[in-house]
Amino acid sequence: MPTSTNALRIDDLDLFAECTRAQLQQIGALTTCIRIPAGQVLIHEGDIAKEFIVILRGTAEVSRHTAHGRGHVADVGSGDLLGEMALLNGSRRTATVTATTDLEVLVSSVGEFRTLLEVAPSVGHKIRRASAARGSGLTAAA
């Protein structure tokens, strides 16, 4: 998808609200818009982190393995981030994410994610803050 199309779509998301037009263009070049059908697993718990995902449209379920089987953690949707925890911490995926509706997402590779954090400091701050909050919630739930 062309950069200008991504930039026009992402500027409505809170994650990118403080970005300049130039930063939005750079972010557009660092992301790929993908459609994912309902039922498809986006992230597998325990896998090595290979991408960062921002949901544009649709919903997904986050679940984790527990002593009693698979447990529901959260439902996520437009504007929510996926995969940042493992990328920031150099760890494996801590949950499984499955599309509950058809999704439209922005995806960045590991290298693109690192560059995104550098070119848009406000985005990096929001991602780190969200990751820290989510990590403390997972610890409390475990």
N, C-alpha and C positions, 0 to 999 in steps of 0.2 A: 504494500500500500504506500502511496507517495507520502513524503514527509509532511506536506502541507495538509493533507487529509487527517493524518494523525494529530497534528498540532491543533487543528480546529476541534477535534473531538475531545482531546485531553484537557483543554483549558477550562472546561466546566467542572472537572474533578477537583476536590479540595486538595489533593496531593500536589497538584500543579498550579494552584491558584496564585501563588506568589511569583511564578516564573515570568521572566520577560519574554517577549516575542522571539528573540534570538534563542533563549534557552528552550522554549517550546519546539523550535525548529530542530535544535540539536537532539532533544528528547525524541522527537519524531523519527530522526535518523537512527536512534539507538533502540527503537522498538519495532516490533512486527505485529500487525493486527491479525489475529487468528480467530476463526469460528470453531467452536467445539460443540459437538452434539450432546444432548442430555444423556446421562449414564456413563460418559467417558471419565476415566480417572485422569486428573491433571497431575497430581503429585502422589507418590507412594511413600508411606511411612517407612523410614529406614534407608531410602535411596540417597545417593550422593546428589547434592544440589547442583543443578545444571542451568536453572533459569529462574528469573524473577517474573511474576505475573501480576498485572493489575486488571481487575474485572471492569469492563466497560458496561456490559449489559448481561442480564441473566443472574442466576443464583447457583450456588454450590454448597455442598455439605462438607464440613471438616469433621473427621472422626479419628480416633486413636484406639490402638489396641489396649485393652485392659485385662485384668484377671478374669473378667466375666465375658470376654469377647470384644467386639468392636463397640466403642462408646461414642455417642454423638458429642461433639465439642461445641460446634457453632454452625450457623448458617451465614453465608457471606454473599455479597452482591455488589452492585455498582459502586466503584470507588475503592473497594477493599483490595488489600495487598496479599499476595501469596508467595511463599518461598523465600522471603527476605531473611528470616531467622537463621536458616542454615547457611545462607550466603554470607551473612555478617559474622556468624560465629565459627564458620569453618566446620560445621557439624553436619550430620546426616539429617534428613527430613524427620520432623517430629510428629507429623500427622499425615493422613491421607485426605485428599480433596477430590470430590466427585461432583461433576456437573449434575444439578437437579433439574435444570432447564437448559435449553440451548444457550451457549455463552458466546460472547464476543470479548476477547481479551487482548491486552497488549503484553508481549513477551520480550524479555531481554535476556541475552546470554550472560554468563558470568562476567565476561569482559565488558560487555555493554552496560551491565548493572554498575560495575565499578566506575566506569566513565560517567554514567548518569549521576552518581553521587558527587563526583567532582565538578561537573558542569552546572549543576543546580543544587547549591548548598541547602536551600530551603527544603528541597525534596529529600535530601539526605537526612536532614534533621527530623523531618516527619517520619521517615522510614525507620530511623533508629528509635525514635520515641514509641512508635507503634510496636516495634519488635520487642522492646523492653517491657511494655505493658502486657503484650501477649505472652511473653516468656514467664512473667510473674504469675499470670493467670493459669498457665499450664502447670507450673510448680505447685500452686495451691490446689489444683484439681487432682494432682497425682497422689 
